Amino acid sequence: MMRLLTRLAHSSSGATAAEFAMVLPLLLIFLLGIIDVGRLMWTWNRAEKATQMGVRFAVVTDMVPGNLADYDFALQGGIAGGDPIPTSAFASTTCDNVNCTSWGYDSTAFTNIVTRMQMMMPEIQADKVLIDYENVGLGYAGDPNGPDVSPLVRVRLANLDFTPLSFALFGGSVSLPDFSAALTMEDGVGNVSN
């Protein structure tokens, strides 16, 4: 019996399996981590591309603050024709899925922008999209070819969450930073179909 115990104590036939069992959890955690980082970068890239697609679409189609597109600063705003639009006449407005802070609201224009963004990232919800129109000094009162103002348009995605695979087992998610892209509104915006 003693001989059997001595032989068993000096045996190394199961050492490889024991070492593998000790290292396997670390390898699995490392593998899941690599997959999660890849998924995070994929989500990050799609969110950035969605904002870029959204802003590009926003600058060539109808403005979400619909009254701003039709407002004649020379006739209605008392600004001399040909003069730049001062920020006192129009500074900025922010639009979400319900309204704009000023200048009316065109829900169809907003929905079209969100739909364009969803081509890149289908899981985008309209309540996560914000569109800012900011007067940067471009545009002149009484412009006969289109809107008097050519604002800087910024499309933002806010409050997005990412759920790593490792969190899926225990619940929870990671909040992503806001994503945004900006372009200047183009002259002569009109009805461009999506």
Secondary structure as GFF3:
##gff-version 3
##sequence-region A 1 194
A	DSSP	alpha_helix	2	10	.	.	.	ID=ss1
A	DSSP	alpha_helix	15	60	.	.	.	ID=ss2
A	DSSP	alpha_helix	66	70	.	.	.	ID=ss3
A	DSSP	beta_strand	92	95	.	.	.	ID=ss4
A	DSSP	alpha_helix	107	118	.	.	.	ID=ss5
A	DSSP	three_ten_helix	126	128	.	.	.	ID=ss6
A	DSSP	beta_strand	129	134	.	.	.	ID=ss7
A	DSSP	beta_strand	152	157	.	.	.	ID=ss8
A	DSSP	beta_strand	161	162	.	.	.	ID=ss9
A	DSSP	alpha_helix	165	170	.	.	.	ID=ss10
A	DSSP	beta_strand	174	175	.	.	.	ID=ss11
A	DSSP	beta_strand	179	184	.	.	.	ID=ss12
###
